[in-house]
């Protein structure tokens, strides 16, 4: 074995250790561990790439190998078994057998289909399917015999059509804000990510992750719901099916992201044994579906402005001079200013104003802003005078 190859093997072993695939770098002082090294060397020798080993030219005629080391991949699971056997004194199989396993590039697709994971064909390097009717059950791949339909393509999981139960994804487009929002719903996102059976997907996009789950046994598919940030960017999505029952999809590893990064599994769980979505998340999801939450009554004192037809019309006129498509602070202040009246129609007036920017309106966001209002003039100086000032700045002359 030449020196460069030895270095490549040592680097691969180091990466396997660094990410926890194996617990330490094995020595070659036993026949079993020597065989382990030989197997890894054989994989590198054939330049196996698949999606788990990538050869990168250095420009001087040599090259380095980047080792993708995830136990959910064919390479990772095969090497983990070899290592475990070697550690326990069991002689690993010949390297030729390992190469045969690894060169079966469709083994992952076979595993998914055989475990009831319905798959959607997606053009390579894209995030979503482009064919008409892709979300209809007759157009997804569910049979191992049809795996060739997915050759050379990205793949997505068709949640509503998976068996024996539908699957779902909690799509964290903005992890930081999602964690805060879920905390308000008594859900610890960090704990979910660290769960022993957690199945997490990372596309390479910063601050973005997905959690995959199976729905409880006997539960039918759930309509997808989303929460947006106040700037109208997506925060979090609960994904399973469309409103009319057709499936939605999420891209699976080892697909390629449009940015050039590769979708990867994280977490210590397996997509072949998805955990059931926690009851706390189901509760939040159902609340979004039924939309039965209402704004808590923020008033405990009588407003100094009487709720007359004339005064209500005056407030509506002021609101018409303030754009709801504004910065969060202004958005919040206008809602609070209307609620400060204590009127029975205050919530309705505030919500109607928010809906004048329909592209950013999310009921759950409005509820959160309204429920955060404190009517104490000491702790919260936002009053109808705030709206008066903002309306004046917008051209109101009343």
N, C-alpha and C positions, 0 to 999 in steps of 0.2 A: 504494500500500500504506500503510495507516494505521500510526501509531507503535506501537500495541499489538500489531498483527500482526507487525511487524518485530521487536519485543522477543521475542515468542513463538518466532519462527523462530530468532533468535539463541540463545535458551535451549535450544531443541531441538538446534541444532548443537553447543552447548557440551556438552550431555549426551552426544551421540554421540561427541564427542572424549574426554570424561572417561572413558568406559567402553571406549574403544579401537575402537569401530566404524569411526571415521575417524581419521586421524592428526593432522589440524589443522582449524581452522575455515576453510573456503574463503572467499576474497574474491570480490567481484562484478566484478572487473576484466577478466573474460573472458566471452564469450557463453556458454560452456559452464557456468561457475560461476553465471552469472545464471539459466540454465535450471534448474540444480540447485536454487537457492533458490525458483524459481517452482514447481517440482514439490512441494517441501516445503510451500510456501504453499498450494498447491491441496489437499493432503491435510488441512491444518489447516482450510481454509475450509469443507470439507464436514463438518467435525466428526467425521471418521472415528475410530471408537473400536476396533471389533473387540476386540482385547485388547492393543493396543500403543500407542494414544494415548488418554488419558483426560482429558476436559475437567472441570475442577473449578471450580465457581462461587466467586467471592470474596465474594459477598454485596452487592456494590455495582453489580450489573448487568454487571460484567465477569467474565472467567474466565481461568484459566491452563490450560495444557496440560502434562500429565505425559507425557513421551515414553518409551515402552518400547523399548529399543534393543538388541535381540539379533539377531545375524546369522542365527539359526535361525528367526526369525519371518518372515512374509511381508513385513511392513513393513521390518524391518531388512535383509533380503537385497535387497529392491528398491532401498532407498535406498543401500545399499553399492554396488550395481552402477552406479547413476546417478552416484554420487560418483567411483567408479573411472574410469568412462568420461569424465566431465567433466575429471578430473585429467589424463587422457591425450589430451585434445583432441577427444574424440568427443562430438558433440551428443547429449544424452539425449533420450529420446522425449518426446512431448507429455505434459503433466500429465494429460490426460484418459485416456491409456493407463495411467498409474500408478494413477489412481483406479480404473480397471476391474480392475486386478490386485488392489488392496487391498480392494475391495468384494467380492471372491470370498472370503467368510469361511470357506469350507470347503477352501481350498487346502491348508492344513496337513494336514487329515485325508486329503485325496486323496493328498498326498505320502507320508504314513505308510503308508496302505493299499497304494499302488503299490510301495512298497519292502518289502512283506512283513511290515509291523508289524501284528499282530493286535490289535484294540482291543475293550475292554469298555465298554459303556454304564454310566455312573454318574450318579445323580441330581445335578443342579447343586448345588454347594456341599457335597457330601459326599465322604468319602475312600474309600468302598467301594460296590460294587454291592449292591442289595437284592433283585434278582429271583432266584427259585429256579433252581438249576442254571446260574448265570451262568458258572461255571468249567468248564463242559463245552464241548468244541470246537464243537458245533453252535450254541451260543448267543453266540459272539463274532463280531465283524464283521471279515471279511478281504477282502471284495470292494468295490472302489470304487463299484460300482453300488448298494451298500447304505449309502452314507455318510449318507443322510438319516436313518437310524436313530439317528444321533449328534447330530442338530441340537439345540442348546440344552442339551446335557448336558456333564458332565465326562467325560473319557475316561481309560481306563487301558490300559497295555500288558499283553497276555496273553502272558507270557514263553514258556510251554511251546509255544504254537501259532504263534509267529513263524516265518517262512521266509526264506531257506533253512536257517536254523539257529535254535535256541531262543536267547532272550536271558535276561538275568538282571540283578538289581540287588543292589548291596551297600548296604544301608540303614543309615546311621550315625545311629541315634537319639540317641546321645551321642558327638559327634565327639571330644571331649577324651579320654574313656575308651577309645573305639575305637582312637584313635591309639596309646595306650599298649599296649593289648592286642595290636594287630597288630604293634607293634614287637617284642614278645616272640616273635612268630612270624616275625621277620625280614622284615616287610612295611613299607615306608615309605609310609604313607598320604598324607603331604603331597606326595610325589613323584607319586603316582597322580593326585591332584587337579590338579597342575600339568602333567601330560602334555599334549602338543600335541593329541592326539586324545581327550582326556577329555570325556565327556558327563556333566554333573553337573546334578542337579535340586535346587532349593531351594524349599521350601513356604512359607518365611517364618518357620518355627519356629526359634527360637534354638538353636544348637549341633547342628543336624540337617541332613544332606545325603544325597543318594543318588548313587551311581555306576552308570551303565548300561553293560553289556557284551554282546557276543555270545559264546556258547559256542564252543569250538573246532569247526571243521568236522568233521562226523561224530559228534559227541558228542550223546547224547540229553539230555533235560531232567534236571536234578539236583534231588533233594528239598531243600526249604528247611531251613535250620538257623539257630539263633539262639544268641546269648550274652547273658546278663543280668548286670547289675551285682549286687553283693552285696545291695543293698536290693530286689532283685527287679524293678527297672525295666529296660527293654530297653536294651541297649548297641548291639548290631550284629546285623544279619540278613543271611544269604546267601539270596536269594530267587529261585526259579524255578518249582518245582512242589510240589504236596503229596505226601505219602507214597504216595498211590495214583495218582500221575501226572497229576492234574488241574492246571490252571494256577493260579498265583497272579498277582496283578496289582499294578502300581504306577501311581499317578495321574500323568498327563503334563500339561505346560503345553499350552494356557493355562488349564487347569482352575482352579476356585476352591476354596480351602481352607475348611473350616468356620469358621475364625477370621476369614475375610474377606480374607485375603491371597491372592495369586495364585501358583500354581506357575510357576516360571521356570527356563529353562535357564541354566546357567553353564558355565564351561569353554570351550575353543576347538574342541572336536570337534562333530560333527553326529550326531543320532540317526538320520539317514538313512545313515550310514556308521559304525556302531558298531564300536569297537575290540574285539579279542578279549580276553577276560578274561586277565590275566597268570597265568603258570604258578604264581607264588607264592601267589596267591589260590585257585587250583584245588587246590593242595596242602593248604592250610589247610581248605578246604571238604571235601575227601575225608577228611581226618583226623576232622572232625566227623561225617561220615556213617558211617564205619566204626567210629568210637569205639574204635580199637585202641591209643590211647595209654594208658599205665598210669603209676601213680605210681612215681617213681624210689625205690629203696630208700634211706631216709634214715639207716639205722643203720650205725654202724661200731664201736659199743661195746655191751657187754652191759648190759641194763637191770638196775637194782638191785632191781626188783620181778619175781619169777619169773612166768613165763607158766603159771600153774596154773588149773585149772577154777574154783577158788574166787576167785582174783584177777580173772580175766576177768569172772566174774559180778558181782564187786564194782564193776568199772569200768562195766559195763552199767547197774548200778543207779544209779551216780552220774550217768551220761549221761541217764538217764530223768528226772532232776530239773533238767536244764538245757534250756531251749527252743532249738531250732535256728533258730527265727525270731527272731533277735537281731541286735544291731549287729555290723558286720563284725569289729571287734577281738575281741569275745568269740567269734564264730564261728571265727575264725582260731586263737585261743588254745586252744579246745577241741580242734580238729583236731590242733594241734601237741602238746598235752598227751598225747593218745592215742598219737600217733606216737613220743613220747619214751620209751614203754615198750620200744620195739625189738622188740615181739612179732611173730610171724609173722601174727597176726590183726589187728594194729593198723590197717592200712589199711581192712580190712573193717569193723571196729568204728566207725571214724571216718566212713566213707561211710554206713553204716546210720544213724548218728545224724543226719547231714546230711539224709538222705532223710525224716526225720520231719517236715520242713517241705517237702513235695513241691512246693508252689507256687513255691518259690524255688530249688530244687535244679537245678543245671546241672553235668553231669559235668565239662565242661572247666574250670569255675570251681573245682570241688573239686580237680581235678588241679593247677591252678595254685597253690592254697593249700598243698596237700600238698608239692608240689615246692619250694616256697619255704622249707620247714622246714630249719633248721640245728641239728643235734643237739649242738652244742658248748654245754656248760653256761655257758661264759663269754660267748659271743656271743649265746646264746639261752637265757635263764633259764626258759623255759616248760617245766614238768615235770608229772608226774602230780599234784603238790601244787596246781598251778593248777586242775585239774579238781576236786580235793577241795574247794578254797575256793569255787568257783562252785556246786558241788552243795550245799554247806552253805547257801549263800545262797538256794538254791532249795528248801530244806526237807529235805534228806537228813540223816538222823540215824545213818547207819551207822558 
